[in-house]
Amino acid sequence: MQIVKMLLLVIGVLAMMMGLLWIGQGLNIIRWPASSFMLGLPQWSWRGALLAGVGAAMVWYSRRT
């Protein structure tokens, strides 16, 4: 059971980081990589917010109990 919690924690943190990157690219704040198709497209900021929220829920769930 401890392995499942650790896996949820790691995947949750990675999902939050990726979601924040997508938010930054969608809002044209983060312009890396320069060839990304997501730069300046607001729908990616919404998708990033959703992914970051799912990641935060995974972290929260893995840390309870």
Summary of the structure (lengths in Angstrom):
residues: 65
radius of gyration: 13.6
end to end distance: 11.9
largest distance: 43.2
contacts: 187
relative contact order: 0.25
helix: 72%
strand: 0%
